[in-house]
């Protein structure tokens, strides 16, 4: 039986090669599926990536993702009541991102 460590090692080797042939991509896709099956992501342990920039981004760096989203959701609920135009502006930017754009300001 193949273990998670072996799968991770092979993924890293193939990604490091930089080849983008169909056979390499197909092999990687199967390895990703196996890895994800053997290593399910638990919602409560996901963390944000390392973020740099503003005080907010640095504070949000590496924290529990669901907990961060709950804080932001609570804040957005308050913002909707106190500053509805600002709330609408933020929601418009988020919806724009959902449409596949990588940036709301382009």
C-alpha positions, 0 to 999 in steps of 0.5 A: 500500500502506498503511504501519504509520504510516498505520494507527497514525495512523488508530487514534489519531484514531478512539480519540481521538474516543471514538465507540463506534458499531458502524461505528467499532468495526468500522473499529478492529477491522480496523485492529488486525488490519492493525497486528498483521499488519504489526507482529508482537510478538516475544516476546523484546522485550516489556517490562512496563508502567510499574509503581509501588508496592512496591520489587518493582513498581518494579524490575519496571517496563519490564523484559524480560517473558519474562526477568522471568517466568523469574525468577519461575518459578525463585523459585516452584519454590524457594518450592514446596519451602521454603514449600509453603503460601505457594506454594499460596496464590500459585497459588490467587490466580493461578488465581482471576485465570484464572477472569476475576476482576480481583482475588483479594481481592474 
